[in-house]
Amino acid sequence: MKTVLMVALSLALGYAAQAQGNLQFNQVLYLSSNTDNQTQWTVPAGKVWKMESVGVASSSLNVYVNNALAFIYAGAYSNSGTSGYYRNADASPIWLPAGSVLGHACSCGNRWFSILEFNVVP
């Protein structure tokens, strides 16, 4: 009886674990903007985005997820007058599920997001 119960529990957990779907790489996205107003992008249905890095030409950048401030990125000004973002080894990527809205706001130069897009495969 104990063995039957363990097998049934294992099968139930196995099906539950697969219910989330698998991720299949789709494409690399380079989202950029150089306007002074807020720009937004929405993760399409059936997709997941993995935000790998963020950059801004100057100043600082407010990054929003679903219209809530997620983080503020401050550009690293150098003596040459340029700045950029070099991802730290300990920085975690940000995962955005389908329907999430990625936005930013700043009155600065060019800003960009490097994103990996995955298909959610059942």
N, C-alpha and C positions, 0 to 999 in steps of 0.2 A: 504494500500500500504506500509506504514511504517513497519508494522508487517511482511509482506512477505519479504521485504528487509532485516530485521533483522534476520529472520529465514534462508534466503539464505546465509547471511554473516556468521552466526554461523556455518552452515554446511560446508561452504568453509574453515573456520578457523579450524574446527574440523578435516577435511581430511588433511589439510596442517600440522597440529600438529602431526598426525600419520605417515606422510610420512617419518619421520626420523627413525622409528622403535623403538622397545623396547629392553631393555637390560635384558638378562637372564643369571644368574650366570652359569659359566661353570667349572672353576677349579682355584686352587691356584697354582701359579708358584713361584718357588724359583730358580732364575737364578744366577749362580755363576761362577767365573773364578779365576784362580790363576796364569795365565800366565802373562808375562810382556808386551805383545803386546795388541793392542786394540781388543776388542771382541764386536761383534754386534749381535743383535737379531731383527727379523722383526715381527711385529704384523701380524698374518695371516688374509687373506680375511674373511670378515664376523665376525670379532672379534674386541673387544675393550679392552685395558689393562688399569687398574687403578694401578699406581705405588704407593704403600703404604709406603714403607720405603727402605732405602739404607744403606749398611754398608761396612766398609773397615777395614781390619786388622791393618793397620798402614798408616801413611802418609796422602796423600790427593787423591781424586779421581775426575777426570774430567768426567762429564756425558754429553753425546751428544744425541740430538734428531734430526734425519735427517741430520747428519753430522755438526750440528751447536751446539756450546757449550750452554747447557741448564743451568747448574750450576756446581759449584765446591764444593764438599763435603770434609771437613777436618775432619779426624778421631780424636776422642777425646782421646788422650793418657792419660792413668792413671799411677799410680805409679807401678802397676804390669806389665807394659809393654804391656798390651793389650788395644785395643780400640774397639769402636763400635758405633752404632748409635741408640739412643733412640729418637723416633719421638716426637717432641714437640706437645703439645695439639693444638697449633695454626698453625701447619704446614699443608698446603693444599696438597692433593694428586695430582698427575699429570696424566691426562687422555691422552692416546695415541690411535688414531684411526687406523683402518686397513691400512697397508702399511707403517706405521711409523717405523723408524729404531732407536732402542735404542742401544747406544754404550757407551763405557767408555774407558779411557786410564789412566794408571798410572804404575809406576814401584814399585809396592808395593805387599803386600801379598794378601790373599784372599779378594775378594769383592763380594757383593751379592745384589740382588734386590728382594724384596718381592712384588709380583704382583697378583692382582685378574684379571682373564680373564672372559669376558662376551661375549655371543653370541649376535649378533644384529638380532633380530627377527622382520620381517616386520609386 
